[in-house]
Amino acid sequence: MGACRDCQELTDVEQAIETVINQFHCYAVKGQKEYLTPNEMRELVVQKLPHLGKVRCVGPLDEKIECMGDPDEAKLEFGEYWDMMGDAAKGSVGPVNRNPPGLGERGISV
């Protein structure tokens, strides 16, 4: 995204990805480190993902945070954070409709 970023605006998807990355670094920077503790992850979820409490994914996300270990000592590195955000995103949407309205099962107009 680096060089192209200077000459073009980011798409909505690229902006969303950049936001997810920046939030990790924002919360990890508090201790000048490259990981989050379970408490920091929980703080991030509460502050930046408040609507997750209204959907079915918050339970599994909370369970994953609980399973990380000591709330102040365990380390959640970026890859694990990314996976958790992906799981949260998958859990926050309903079934994906792979065919736009008006198209049949194989994408053929009906």
Steps between C-alpha positions, in 0.01 A plus 500: 500500500801732545597653162154479348356670807674826401332515160154357567233496767454176687187300431249444779638151556860624512398770748327240718810279499720797583269591790516146645881510478524849648278407795733215592800731492314773691421265789836317486694828501375583849779280632735547200457138395383287209230304681182550701422354840154348551400812697612726214314284248186513712536881526537524122189285445292700750609839366532435127251217440206591727242356263643149527307466825184498292602207282580134551879528459574675829475177701768316302718814492472537878583130539810539284616796709439301819703207364802722436613465862605760756312823409807718560779268386381288205600625154276523195718562196372663183422176313281376785331840523433493125345154531280616788383804301422271205301267726314799644419627150377156390281473807349845459342436161233257395539240228669638191279526192743409225253575220359849446120533490349369177764232446444132555722252680761494222491874434257459209223758461160376612 
